[in-house]
């Protein structure tokens, strides 16, 4: 009885070991994970570049608005001075 139980346990253990992933499957999974990692890095880099571009646009728009306001103020001041 003990020998049958030992053989059954051994056969079950070998069955589980045999069902594990092969080296090719492990390599394919690692390649898939590497690909996902590279995709994630690319997305983060793109988001970073988009963010930098948005900040630069806001900065340029702000400077342009300030220049326009200064120009309008200067014209208003010059016009006000001529009326006197």
C-alpha positions in Angstrom: 0.0 0.0 0.0 2.8 2.4 0.9 4.6 1.7 -2.4 1.4 2.4 -4.4 0.9 5.7 -2.5 4.6 6.7 -3.1 4.2 5.9 -6.8 1.0 7.9 -7.0 2.6 10.9 -5.3 5.7 10.6 -7.6 3.5 10.3 -10.7 1.5 13.4 -9.6 4.6 15.4 -8.9 6.1 14.5 -12.3 2.9 15.4 -14.0 3.0 18.9 -12.5 6.6 19.3 -13.4 6.0 18.2 -17.0 3.1 20.7 -17.3 5.4 23.7 -16.6 6.4 26.2 -19.3 9.1 25.2 -21.7 12.2 27.3 -22.3 10.7 28.6 -25.5 7.5 29.6 -23.7 9.5 31.4 -21.0 11.6 33.2 -23.7 8.4 34.2 -25.5 6.9 35.5 -22.3 10.0 37.5 -21.5 10.1 39.0 -25.0 6.4 40.0 -24.5 7.2 41.6 -21.2 10.2 43.4 -22.7 8.0 44.7 -25.5 5.4 45.9 -23.0 8.1 47.6 -21.0 9.4 49.4 -24.1 5.9 50.5 -25.1 5.4 51.9 -21.6 8.6 53.8 -21.7 7.7 55.2 -25.1 4.3 56.3 -23.9 5.9 58.0 -20.9 8.4 59.8 -23.1 5.7 60.9 -25.4 3.6 62.2 -22.5 6.7 64.1 -21.2 7.3 65.7 -24.6 3.6 66.6 -24.9 3.8 68.2 -21.5 6.9 70.2 -22.3 5.3 71.4 -25.5 2.2 72.5 -23.7 4.2 74.4 -21.2 6.2 76.1 -23.9 3.0 77.0 -25.7 1.5 78.5 -22.6 4.7 80.4 -21.9 4.8 81.8 -25.5 1.1 82.7 -25.4 1.7 84.5 -22.0 4.6 86.5 -23.4 2.6 87.4 -26.5 -0.3 88.5 -24.4 1.9 90.6 -22.1 3.5 92.3 -25.1 0.1 93.0 -26.6 -1.1 94.5 -23.3 2.1 96.6 -23.0 1.6 97.8 -26.5 -2.0 98.7 -25.8 -1.1 100.4 -22.6 1.7 102.4 -24.4 -0.7 103.5 -27.1 -3.3 104.5 -24.6 -0.8 106.5 -22.6 0.5 108.2 -25.7 -3.0 109.0 -26.9 -4.0 110.3 -23.4 -0.9 112.6 -23.4 -1.8 114.1 -26.8 -5.3 115.0 -25.7 -3.9 117.4 -23.0 
